[in-house]
Amino acid sequence: MQALLNAILVGIIAKGLVLLISLITNLSFYGQFSFEERGPAGHHLGWVVVLVPVIGSLIVGVMARFGSKAIRGHGIPEAMENIILNESRIPPVITLLKPLSAAISIGTGGPFGAEGPIIATGGALGSFTGQVIHISSAERKVLLAAGACAGMSAIFGSPLAAILLAIELLLFEFSPRSVIPVALSCIAGAGMHLLMFGNDPVFAMPPIPAVSDMALVTYVLMGAAIGVVAALVSRSVYWVEDMFELLPVHWMWWPAIGAVAVGVIGYFAPHTMGVGYDNIKTLLTGEVTLALMLSLCVLKYLSWVISLGSGTSGGTLAPLFTIGGALGAMMGVAVLQLFPGSGINLATAALIGMAAMFAGASRALLTAIVFALETTGQPHGLLPLIGACTTAYFVSFFLMKGSIMTEKIRRRGIHAPEEYIPDVMQQINAAMVAVQPELSVKDTFTVAQVNILLDNHAYYQQHLLVTDADGRFAGYLDRQQLAAADENMAIAHLVSRTAPFLLPNDDINMVAQMLEKYQLSVLAVIEDHQLKGMVTAAAIMHTYSERQLASARYHSAFFGNTRLLRLMARGKRLLVR
């Protein structure tokens, strides 16, 4: 219920953010108090346009300095960082400052999309409500992811892609307890999109034809080339951040310095400024001049990477789509010139370019494919999207350790999960790790007899398992009690009769919890009242290590015996240097 309420609020915030961006754009570039949706490209400010993004970035820098430094950055990486490092706790002030700072940044010409800030805002709202109602960090993580992805769904009307984004980048798990609240939240967000923005696809485009075999192969090869560019784009963002770190001025001024590049580039190419959703729609028509393609690919990239690297408030999705779409369209033009019989379509080339760029840069493969389908409504794009996005993901994986989403936290020594595999601990039960007790102790023994047994055996556990004369489990004997007891005392007087025990089918997660709860060094495994074995922490670790080693051998056999992949890995190491 809380996730649904948050989604409704996020949908309202999303609409408010779009209106606020339009208002600031009209005030900054046209001097009008208007909520009409239009970009900065139609302004008549002349060279004064260079100052507009600088002023906006100065305001954002002051907000970050005296409000919260957390408003800086992309949006999704910060949400991931809070999930991994801060138990999904985000300062409540971000709910207000993030959309406001983003609206100022984008409205004054920042080359970003509205989706990154609204994702961050939705995540902050989910985290805030999770802190107010005092739930666990795992439950708070679900609310954070649900709020963030409801924001994406509210902006783009893409609920399925938003669910996949949560799974691939935020939740780090796939389970009913997390997916169901997120799915309901994303559906509610999509409902708010229909209410606030209408039911047309966000990036409506003319119908694209079904692909031929030759065209499909061409799109796949194009995806591989885009994967190389995606890795370079991701690395360049953090290289620019590193360069700003070297500046001898306070970070509060960095956004304004980066905005100088935005303004200068915007003076020569006004369409590189602002949200740029219209640019994506234009690219997807397939009727774009080569000059515009080159401008959106190169100049938009330069404006975005410098501004984002300066630490201002903005997103990554829309710029990646624009840059990738322009690159795909240019590659399509080149292919048609060189191979007229390839059968490719320029609109499809732009579509796979934008999705493949996002898949390669973010490593969110399924999100990229489904997002492109949901926002364009083009079923014939499915095969090209799968082929191009998969190859882009594959190539990017070998060329860059992290992604544009994870590189920031990776540099801090924190590694986001990259594989979603079943919990090994749930696949192992007590019977698999049980071993026979090293000592057989009866409750009829005396303390002296047990001491003799211990002197003659190398037994390192703190607790001994005790059985009765018929082999039934009687309880545990603590060696500290044994040392303090009279030598003639029967062991039966020292054994706890309310001792915990395991059944053969109990999974190892339960075993570990019981070892911790009862502070025991061993646990008895009981079947039909008879002692069948004991489980120790060392036995659990041994079995777990064997399973992990078997998995490692499988991956080594799959990836380590082909010359091509060895060469690719070598190329990856050279690029990393």
TAFEN-V62993 format. One line per field, one symbol per residue. phi: phi as a letter, one per 30 degrees, with the letter a starting at -180 (. if undefined). psi: psi as a letter, one per 20 degrees, with the letter a starting at -180 (. if undefined). burial: 1 if it has 9 or more other ideal C-beta (glycine too) atoms within 8 Angstrom, else 0. Layout:
# TAFEN-V62993
phi: ???
psi: ???
burial: ???
This chain:
# TAFEN-V62993
phi: .dddddddddddddddddddddddddddcbibdbcddacddcdbdiddeddddddddddddddddccaddddjdjdedddddddcbhicceeddecdddddddddddcjedbcddddddddddddddddddddhcddddddddddddddddddddcibddddddddddbcdhabbedcdddddddddddddddddcbjcdeecebdecddddddddddddddddddddddddddddedddedddddddbddecdedddddddddddddbeddcieidddddddddicbddddeddddcddddddddddddjdcaccddddddddddddddddddddddbeddidbddddddddddddddddcicddedddeddddcicdddddeddddddddddddedcbdcbddcdddddciccdecbcbededdcccdddcdbdedbcccdddcedddddeddcbdccddccdcbddciddckccddddddcdddcdddedcdddcddbccecdddedddddeddchcdbbdccbhicdclbcbddddddddddddddddddddddccccddddddddddddddd
psi: ghhgggggghgghgghgghhggghghghhikqnqjpoqrihjrlibihhhhghggghggggghhgifphiiqahfghhggghgghkkkppphhhhghghghggggghjiplrrihghhghggghgggghhhgjmrrhghhgghghggghhgghhgikmgghgghggghighkrnqhhghghgghghghghhhghghirjqqgmpqqpqrqqrgghggghghhhghhhghgghgghhghggghhhhipkrqihighhghhggggghhghnhiiqagjhhhghghihjmqqhghghghgghggggghgggiijrorrhgggggggggggggghgggghghmhjhjrphghghghggghggghhikmghggghghghihknhiigghgggghghgggghhiipgbrhhihghhijjpoqpipnqqohhiiprhhhiqrpphpopqiiqrhgghhgghhiqnpiqhqqpprahjjqphaqophhhghiqphiqqhhiippilqqrqqhjprhghgghhgggilqiqpqoppljqoiaqprhhhghggghgghhghhhghghgiijphghghghhhghhhh.
burial: 0111111111111111111111111111110000000011011000001101111111111111101101111111111111110101110001101111111111111111111111111111111111100000001111111111111111111111111111111110000001101111111111111101100011101001001001110111111111111111111111111011000000101111111111111110111111111011111111010001111110111111111111111111111111111111111110110000011111111111111111111111111111111111010111111111111111110111001111111100010100000001110111101110101011101110011011000000001111110001111111101100100010100110001011110111111101100001011111000111111100110111001100100000000000001101101100100
